[in-house]
Amino acid sequence: MREISFVRYHAMTPILDSRKLLAFTTLSRLGSFTLAAHELHLTQSAVSHAIKSLEQELDCRLFDRKGRRVTLTPPGSQLLDHAHKIIAEMQSARQDLAALAK
């Protein structure tokens, strides 16, 4: 019964996409769509679309855009704290599973 509730909850509540979070953290670190796209081996348009989609999903603006530079908004700063933890947990899970496979 408890498992069904968990599934129903997550079916109704979208989860954060890891690729969008990676684009978000990279953009917040570099402050430039162009530099983030280069580092991620994506087009600038792909990074822009990922950020726009994330902002729409969360219903808030994550960056202030000033010319070609971007800075985090207060909600963006809060998400960044969560994103670092999420990405670290994902990396840890991958390392743990790789160790088990050996």
C-alpha positions in Angstrom: 0.0 0.0 0.0 2.8 2.4 0.9 4.6 1.7 -2.4 1.5 2.6 -4.4 1.2 5.9 -2.6 4.8 6.6 -3.5 4.3 5.8 -7.1 1.1 7.9 -7.3 2.9 10.8 -5.7 5.8 10.7 -8.1 3.5 10.2 -11.1 1.8 13.5 -10.3 4.9 15.5 -9.2 7.5 15.9 -11.9 11.1 15.2 -10.8 14.1 17.3 -11.8 15.9 16.2 -14.9 19.6 15.5 -14.3 20.6 16.9 -17.7 18.9 20.2 -16.9 20.5 20.3 -13.5 23.9 19.8 -15.0 23.2 22.6 -17.5 22.0 24.8 -14.6 25.0 24.1 -12.3 27.4 24.6 -15.2 25.8 27.9 -16.2 25.7 29.2 -12.7 29.4 28.4 -12.3 30.5 29.9 -15.6 28.0 32.7 -15.9 27.8 32.4 -19.7 25.6 30.3 -21.9 28.4 30.2 -24.5 31.0 28.9 -22.0 28.5 26.4 -20.4 27.6 25.1 -23.9 31.3 24.6 -24.8 32.0 22.8 -21.5 29.0 20.5 -21.9 29.6 19.9 -25.6 26.2 21.2 -26.4 24.9 24.1 -28.5 24.2 27.4 -26.8 20.6 26.9 -27.9 20.4 23.5 -26.1 21.6 25.0 -22.8 19.2 27.9 -23.2 16.3 25.5 -23.8 17.3 23.4 -20.8 17.3 26.5 -18.5 14.1 27.9 -20.0 12.4 24.5 -19.5 13.7 24.2 -15.9 12.4 27.7 -15.1 9.0 26.9 -16.6 8.8 23.6 -14.6 9.7 25.4 -11.4 7.6 28.5 -12.2 10.4 30.9 -11.3 13.3 32.7 -12.9 16.6 31.2 -11.9 18.9 33.7 -13.6 19.1 37.4 -14.2 20.4 38.0 -17.7 22.7 41.0 -18.1 23.9 41.1 -21.7 25.9 37.9 -22.2 26.4 37.3 -18.5 24.0 35.7 -16.1 23.7 35.7 -12.3 21.6 33.6 -10.0 18.4 34.9 -8.6 17.5 34.1 -4.9 15.5 31.0 -6.1 18.4 30.1 -8.4 20.8 30.2 -5.4 18.4 27.9 -3.4 18.2 25.5 -6.3 22.0 25.5 -6.7 22.4 24.2 -3.1 19.9 21.3 -3.9 21.5 20.6 -7.3 25.0 20.2 -5.8 23.6 17.6 -3.4 21.6 15.8 -6.0 24.5 15.6 -8.4 26.8 14.4 -5.6 24.4 11.7 -4.7 24.1 10.6 -8.3 27.9 10.4 -8.6 28.1 8.5 -5.4 25.5 6.0 -6.5 27.3 5.4 -9.8 30.6 4.8 -7.9 29.0 2.5 -5.4 27.4 0.4 -8.2 30.7 0.3 -10.2 32.5 -1.0 -7.1 29.9 -3.7 -6.7 30.3 -4.7 -10.4 34.0 -5.4 -9.9 
